């Protein structure tokens, strides 16, 4: 059917929302791999011999290049017009090479020198990150295009987080610690030390990513005729930069971006050291890691389910602040108790039980907050349209990604420097790291990430869009459309949902 004959917008029911969210399953599984890079190249016995600082440097460079690539992707996808839509062509084209590139990160030639391995890691990481942006930025920008409703956007974000933080985490956990990194007598129960398991794990993740991403894109393809269609333009670099600055200069966007900016530092530090803490500080084998990962899922699922109702009841901003501050408190408990001598010894079964309870609580609170933040960013789209006359979903989501990746890139080097600073041993067996070194690392890590999380959450107080402001923005867009002789979707939802630029 041609676009000209399409008059009725398909219903955005739960099956479509679920299939849209399914694409995040690929993101979740690839993110699991990305979080293992430092541990694989620096800690796994028999693995590639690269100093922790060099691994951190490779991650830093890859993320930094990717950060400045994101706004280009966002701007180009905003301006693209094809029969397949603005976003979908990028997703279809990039999903296979992106997945292959991520798999190659864990298939290095082990007999190369440290310099050669560094170049291999750098090239594969850069390729993987650049290609993934061609998937993630367009996919994220689809959310505000699929719905303009204040509450329905939270529902859409919830479905995305079902697969990102619940289904994706479950799949990655089971694949890792029940299949490829399973504990055996040969590795003394520490399957994460099994060098031979990483490459098959990466290949399987790549295959899963391709399948779920394509299915998700196909599920939303039928909405393309009803999405915004900009005039065909070929903006130069200067025009692209001006468009980016105009969209990203919104004060509410800046509040979210600054929060993400600080949060990115904490994520870089936490992500790089997570396997070090679970393997050495808590001495958890792969069976315990599987249990920890799977028991954390009910909390994440509950957070996803509660998010739309919590945001509707409390408002997005206040609801976010409450749950994020509570999540920060939860994250400090286990390591804090160990440092002050109130945590049981690692030989006690209560260590894993306490960590599981903390994981459930933290997962519930943090995922609930992340769902709402995604919806808050989507609400900025109409405010920017009122101010600039342009819908800039791709630019806004890319600008948010830019700032987070810049900070995460520099923060990703911090774990390597911390490991060197505390003289952390390389490629030793699990349980062989001296307790004094582990405590030294924890004493630095805990206050650092706690302060960062507190600052990140506090910045959200500057966000100002509430339900009434969002409705006012939609009304102003509708009035401008009426003056321009265009049809607004709020008065005729069966026709294309976007309006001519204001002014």
Phi, psi and omega in degrees: 000133181283159180298327183295333183269351181280120182239342183241124181288133177299151180287135178270073181275180184296327178299319179292319178299318181294318180290326173299315179294333182304328180301333180289345176298320176297319178299317183295316181290322176294324179295326176299316177298314182301325180288349181260358188300308182299315181297317182295316185278346187236338191242328185289124180301135181082359183278183180301136185269092176227135177298145182303324180294323179290321176298315178299323179294319178297317178296318179302310183298316181298315180292324181293316176298316180298322181301316181279346175281328184303312179298328177295315178299314180299316181294316181294318180292327175298325186265353183285143172219114176224171179293344177264003178101185181275325190259320190300320182303323180294319181296313181298319186287329190262342191297317182290308179297327178296316181294319179296317181298318178296322178295321182295335177304326183259023178229050184282155173286109189291342182271004179283161175289169179300320179296318179294319178294323177299315179296320178299312180299316181298312183295314181292323178294316179298313180300315181298316182293316181296318180290323180295327178298328178292345175264309191289317181295309176299321181295317178295323181290345177290333186302305180291342177280331181285333179208144175251358183285136185301316183274325182295332177295324176295322177297317177298315178298326179296316179297322179296320180283339172304315183275332181286313190252346182246290181297315180297318179294320179296314181298314181295320181296313181293317179297319183290299193263357175250347183233289191273327180244040183287140178288135179226174177296328182294325180254014176059032178086357181260078183297337178294348176268002182278098183302320186292344183276342188290317181296311176300323177300315181295320180295319179296317177300319179299316180295316178299317182300317181298311185296308185291327180292317179294317178300316180298316180295319179296326182294329180261000182300324184290348177273352184304316180299344183254006178266166182301135179238098181287159173298150180291116181227157174232074185294143175283178183297318181297318179293321177297318180295319179295320178296321179295315182294320181296318181287317185281352181279356179299134187295325179288324174296318181298324177297314178293320182293319179294321175299314178294328178300312180288320179300325180299326178295314180297320180296319180298320180288312183296313182298321182290332186254357187302310181292332176295317180291314182293324183282316189255315182290315180261348179054053179262127174280182185293327177296317178293322178295323176297313179298317180298316180294316184286323179291339177285346185291320179303322178296316178297318179296318178298321178298319179296317182290324184280333188310309181300322181286321179296316180294323180291324182283314187263344191088149187295315184294306182297319179300320178296312183300316182298310186287326180291319178296322177294322179296322179298319178300317181296320185294337183274346191295304188298309181294322178299317178297321180294319183292331179262008173083016182257358179269140177299160177293159184298340178286345181279138176295344181289340178299309180295321180297317179295318179296322178295314178300319178294321179296319178298312182295314181295319179298316179301309186290315184290318180293320175305315180292319182295322177300315182292320179299321178299318178293325177297319178294322178297326181290341177290336184304312182291326179295320176294323178296321177299320185279324188248343184081011181227142171273125189229051181303312182298318181296315183295313180293327177289321179295319176298317179294322180304308184294319179295320183287328176299312181290319180297325181297311179290323180292333181295340177278342183297314179305318179299317179293322178296318180297319178292320183298322181268006178062047181290129182288149180259144169053033175266162179293155178299140180087001183257003179275126182302141182298327180298321178292318180297317179294321178300316178296317182295322181295328177280316187294310190299307179294328180298306183288329179296314178298319180297315179296322178296317179294318180300316181290320182298326181297334180297345177296340181278351180288140189236351184282119173245187182301316182294317179297321179296316179296322177297320178297317179296321180295319179294322177296319180296318179297318179295323178294320180296319178296328181275358180079019180262166178262132179259139183294339180286337178259336176217086187288355181272355179248171186310134195276357183247160190241170178292154178304141181288136177085000000 
